[in-house]
Amino acid sequence: MILNYQLNGQGPLVVLIHGLFGSFENLGVIARALQDEFQVLNIDVRNHGRSPQSSDMSYPLLAADLAETLDSLALKPFALLGHSMGGKIAMQYALQNADKPERLILADIAPVGYPPRHNSIFAGLNSIDLTTLSSRAEADQLLAAYIKEAGVRQFLLKSLDKTETGFRWRFNLDALSTHYQALIGAPAAQGVFDGPTLFIKGGNSDYILAEHRPTILAHFPAAQAKVIEGTGHWLHAEKPAAFNKIVRDFLLS
């Protein structure tokens, strides 16, 4: 599957991969910060943004989409940067194609399975009848019964499009619901990527824990870590200047 993308800038190539329910717009702050010194490929993954939709979804398929898109553009060498689910896609790709990425940056995610964390989001999204929805404000009110954090609601509403025939979600809600257990699971690949790898952790987030270290080093023996204090899982949005500096320094090191 060839994915929707934006390609900007000049210099060494960096590929950006967003997380669950998102689109390449979520990493726009990073893309804009890097494109003075780097060529930046920012993608919408399958069933998100303006990329094609499919009833099938798994980390091998998501990594295959990335491979097909990169091959079609004939762009190399490159670094991969992924946040959350996007980080797992980057891991899957690197473990299957250890000779292709030059380096990895993984934002607040480990190569492990997680318990369900999005049940209220799915419940809120499924509570909205798009056929009768009158406005974005109404959608926000409906979501508020399930999701207290206004920032999370606004993040989700970025993927709500108004068309000539009414509203639609850019993400494929049915496919995400069906394959959610696979998406919160560990990457399926069991290889080793021994290139430079950076895990960036939000200081207040529990997505990367000390107990994950043996699994991380088993697959990424050259891994190093940075912590951005005072941030949660959305560390790149909460402290973009600190995040972008860490990314740039690692890419240039």
C-alpha positions as CSV (number, residue, x, y, z in Angstrom):
1,M,0.0,0.0,0.0
2,I,1.4,3.4,-1.0
3,L,0.7,5.8,1.9
4,N,-0.2,9.5,1.8
5,Y,2.7,11.7,2.7
6,Q,4.4,15.1,2.7
7,L,8.0,15.5,1.7
8,N,9.8,18.7,2.5
9,G,13.3,20.0,3.1
10,Q,16.7,19.0,1.9
11,G,19.5,17.0,3.5
12,P,19.6,13.6,5.2
13,L,16.2,11.9,5.2
14,V,14.1,11.5,8.3
15,V,10.8,9.5,8.1
16,L,8.1,10.5,10.7
17,I,5.4,8.0,11.8
18,H,2.4,9.2,13.9
19,G,0.5,7.2,16.5
20,L,-3.0,5.7,16.9
21,F,-6.0,7.9,15.9
22,G,-3.5,10.5,14.4
23,S,-2.2,11.7,11.1
24,F,1.0,13.2,9.8
25,E,-0.3,16.6,11.0
26,N,0.4,15.5,14.6
27,L,4.1,15.5,13.9
28,G,4.1,18.7,11.9
29,V,5.9,20.6,14.6
30,I,8.8,18.1,14.4
31,A,8.7,18.2,10.6
32,R,8.9,22.0,10.5
33,A,11.7,22.1,13.0
34,L,13.8,19.6,11.1
35,Q,13.3,20.6,7.4
36,D,15.9,23.4,7.4
37,E,18.6,20.7,7.8
38,F,16.9,17.5,6.8
39,Q,14.6,16.1,4.2
40,V,11.5,15.1,6.1
41,L,9.0,12.4,4.9
42,N,5.9,12.6,7.1
43,I,3.3,9.8,6.4
44,D,-0.2,8.9,7.2
45,V,-0.3,5.2,8.2
46,R,-2.9,2.8,6.8
47,N,-6.5,3.6,8.1
48,H,-5.4,7.1,9.2
49,G,-5.4,10.5,7.7
50,R,-5.7,10.5,3.9
51,S,-4.0,7.1,3.4
52,P,-6.0,4.2,1.9
53,Q,-8.3,2.2,4.2
54,S,-8.4,-1.5,4.7
55,S,-10.1,-4.0,6.9
56,D,-6.7,-5.6,7.6
57,M,-4.2,-4.1,10.1
58,S,-1.2,-5.5,11.8
59,Y,2.4,-4.5,12.4
60,P,3.8,-6.6,9.6
61,L,1.2,-5.0,7.2
62,L,2.0,-1.5,8.5
63,A,5.7,-2.1,8.1
64,A,5.1,-3.4,4.6
65,D,3.2,-0.2,3.7
66,L,6.2,1.8,4.9
67,A,8.6,-0.3,2.9
68,E,6.4,0.0,-0.3
69,T,6.1,3.7,0.1
70,L,9.8,4.2,0.7
71,D,10.7,1.9,-2.3
72,S,8.3,3.8,-4.5
73,L,10.1,7.1,-3.7
74,A,13.6,5.5,-4.0
75,L,14.7,7.5,-0.9
76,K,17.7,6.3,1.1
77,P,19.5,6.3,3.4
78,F,17.1,7.4,6.1
79,A,16.3,7.6,9.8
80,L,13.0,6.6,11.3
81,L,11.2,8.5,14.0
82,G,7.9,7.1,15.4
83,H,5.6,8.1,18.3
84,S,3.6,5.5,20.2
85,M,2.1,3.1,17.6
86,G,4.3,4.8,15.0
87,G,7.3,3.8,17.1
88,K,6.2,0.2,17.0
89,I,5.8,0.4,13.2
90,A,9.4,1.8,13.0
91,M,10.6,-1.1,15.3
92,Q,8.8,-3.7,13.1
93,Y,10.4,-2.3,10.0
94,A,13.9,-2.1,11.4
95,L,13.7,-5.6,12.9
96,Q,12.7,-7.0,9.5
97,N,15.1,-4.7,7.5
98,A,18.0,-4.2,9.8
99,D,20.3,-3.1,7.0
100,K,18.0,-0.2,5.8
101,P,17.4,2.4,8.5
102,E,20.5,4.3,9.6
103,R,19.1,5.0,13.0
104,L,15.8,4.9,15.0
105,I,14.1,7.4,17.3
106,L,11.3,6.0,19.3
107,A,9.1,8.4,21.2
108,D,7.6,7.1,24.5
109,I,7.0,3.5,23.4
110,A,8.7,0.1,24.1
111,P,8.7,-3.1,22.1
112,V,6.2,-4.7,24.5
113,G,2.5,-5.3,24.8
114,Y,0.3,-2.9,26.8
115,P,-3.0,-3.2,28.6
116,P,-6.0,-1.5,26.9
117,R,-5.8,2.3,27.5
118,H,-8.3,3.5,24.9
119,N,-11.6,2.0,25.9
120,S,-13.2,5.3,26.8
121,I,-12.0,6.8,23.5
122,F,-13.6,4.0,21.5
123,A,-16.8,4.3,23.5
124,G,-16.9,8.1,22.9
125,L,-16.2,7.8,19.2
126,N,-18.8,5.1,18.8
127,S,-21.4,7.2,20.7
128,I,-21.4,9.7,17.8
129,D,-23.9,9.2,15.1
130,L,-22.2,10.8,12.1
131,T,-25.4,10.7,10.1
132,T,-27.1,13.2,12.4
133,L,-24.1,15.1,13.7
134,S,-24.7,18.9,13.2
135,S,-21.3,20.4,14.2
136,R,-17.8,19.8,15.6
137,A,-19.0,21.5,18.9
138,E,-21.7,18.8,19.2
139,A,-19.1,16.1,18.6
140,D,-17.0,17.6,21.4
141,Q,-20.0,17.6,23.8
142,L,-20.7,14.0,23.0
143,L,-17.1,13.0,23.5
144,A,-16.9,14.9,26.8
145,A,-19.2,12.3,28.4
146,Y,-16.4,9.7,27.9
147,I,-13.2,11.7,27.7
148,K,-12.5,14.4,30.3
149,E,-9.3,15.7,28.8
150,A,-10.1,18.5,26.4
151,G,-6.7,18.1,24.7
152,V,-7.5,14.5,23.9
153,R,-10.9,15.5,22.5
154,Q,-9.3,18.2,20.3
155,F,-6.7,15.7,19.1
156,L,-9.5,13.3,18.0
157,L,-11.5,16.1,16.4
158,K,-8.6,17.0,14.1
159,S,-9.6,13.8,12.2
160,L,-13.3,14.8,11.9
161,D,-13.9,16.0,8.4
162,K,-17.0,17.8,7.1
163,T,-17.9,16.8,3.6
164,E,-20.8,17.7,1.2
165,T,-22.7,14.7,2.5
166,G,-22.0,15.2,6.2
167,F,-19.2,14.3,8.7
168,R,-16.7,11.5,8.5
169,W,-13.7,10.3,10.5
170,R,-10.5,10.2,8.6
171,F,-9.4,7.1,10.6
172,N,-11.1,3.8,10.0
173,L,-12.8,3.3,13.3
174,D,-14.1,-0.2,12.6
175,A,-10.6,-1.5,11.6
176,L,-9.0,0.1,14.6
177,S,-11.6,-1.4,16.9
178,T,-11.2,-4.9,15.3
179,H,-7.4,-4.9,15.4
180,Y,-6.9,-3.0,18.7
181,Q,-5.5,-6.0,20.6
182,A,-2.8,-6.4,17.9
183,L,-2.0,-2.7,17.9
184,I,-1.4,-2.6,21.7
185,G,0.7,-5.8,21.4
186,A,4.4,-6.0,20.8
187,P,5.9,-5.8,17.3
188,A,5.7,-9.2,15.7
189,A,9.3,-9.3,14.4
190,Q,11.9,-11.1,16.5
191,G,15.1,-9.8,14.9
192,V,17.8,-7.4,16.0
193,F,18.6,-3.9,14.9
194,D,22.0,-3.0,16.1
195,G,22.1,0.6,14.6
196,P,22.0,3.7,16.8
197,T,18.6,3.8,18.6
198,L,17.2,6.4,20.9
199,F,14.2,6.0,23.2
200,I,12.8,9.3,24.4
201,K,10.6,8.9,27.4
202,G,8.1,11.4,28.9
203,G,9.1,11.8,32.5
204,N,5.5,11.4,33.8
205,S,4.6,8.6,31.4
206,D,4.5,4.9,32.2
207,Y,4.9,3.7,28.6
208,I,8.7,3.0,29.1
209,L,9.6,1.3,32.4
210,A,12.7,-0.1,33.9
211,E,11.3,-3.6,33.5
212,H,11.3,-3.1,29.7
213,R,15.0,-2.6,29.5
214,P,15.9,-6.3,28.9
215,T,13.4,-6.6,26.0
216,I,14.6,-3.3,24.6
217,L,18.3,-4.4,24.7
218,A,17.5,-7.8,23.3
219,H,16.2,-6.2,20.1
220,F,18.1,-2.9,20.1
221,P,21.5,-3.5,21.7
222,A,22.8,0.0,20.8
223,A,19.8,1.7,22.5
224,Q,20.2,4.8,24.6
225,A,17.6,6.8,26.4
226,K,16.6,10.4,27.1
227,V,13.9,11.6,29.5
228,I,12.0,14.8,29.1
229,E,10.8,15.7,32.6
230,G,7.4,17.2,33.2
231,T,5.9,15.5,30.1
232,G,3.5,12.6,29.6
233,H,2.9,10.4,26.6
234,W,2.5,13.4,24.2
235,L,6.0,14.7,25.0
236,H,6.7,16.1,21.6
237,A,3.5,18.3,21.9
238,E,4.1,19.3,25.5
239,K,7.7,20.3,25.2
240,P,8.4,20.6,21.5
241,A,11.6,22.7,21.8
242,A,13.2,20.1,24.2
243,F,12.0,17.2,22.1
244,N,13.2,18.7,18.8
245,K,16.7,19.5,20.2
246,I,17.1,15.9,21.4
247,V,16.1,14.6,18.0
248,R,18.3,17.0,16.1
249,D,21.3,16.3,18.3
250,F,20.9,12.5,17.9
251,L,20.5,12.7,14.1
252,L,23.6,14.8,13.8
253,S,25.7,12.8,16.3
